[in-house]
Amino acid sequence: MFKRLLPHICLDTAVVFLVLFVLDRFNEAMHFLSRDVFKIPFAIFLVLVIVESLILIVHQRRR
């Protein structure tokens, strides 16, 4: 059960953090992410987590 839930949890969490990243880009006064050196690798990581989670979800549904 946990193996099937894990991609969904990762996907949901990554989408939430991606929304916070976009909000921080439009309104820098919110200071969700304070360091510029952290923002780009974090965004790349979030996109990769979303892609990997979607691939795992599709793979599990085909089985």
N, C-alpha and C positions, 0 to 999 in steps of 0.2 A: 504493500500500500504506500509506504514512504517513497519507494522508487518512482511510483507514478505521480506522487504529489510534488516531489522535489523540483522538476522542471517548471511546474506552474508557480510554485513559490518564488523561484529564482526570477521567472519572467515578471511576475507582479512587482517584486522588489526592484528589479532593474528599471521597469517602466516608471515607478514612483521616483527613483533617483534621477532618471532622465528628465522627468518633468521639473524636478527641483533644479537641475542643471540649466534647463531652458529658462526657467523663471529667474535664475541668478544672472543669466546673460542679459535679460531685458530689464531687470531691476537690480542693479548691483548694490543698492542700499540694503537689501535683505541679508546679504552676507551668508548665504547658504554654504558657499564654497569660498574660502577666504584667500587661498593662494592660487595664482595664475598657473604656476608650474604643475599643479595638481589637476587642473580642470580638463586639459586635453586628454591625458592618459585615462582619466576617469571616464570621460565620454566614450572613448574607444572601447574600454572595458565593458561599459554598459551595453553598447551596441553588440559586442561579441557575445555577451551573456544572453541577450534577447534572441540573437540568431541561433545560438546553440540550444536554447530552451525550445524554440519553435521546431528545430530539427528533431529533438528528442520527443517532443509531443507528437509530431507527425509519425515518427518511427514507431512509437508505442501504439498509436491508433491503427497502424497497418497490421500489426501483429494481432 
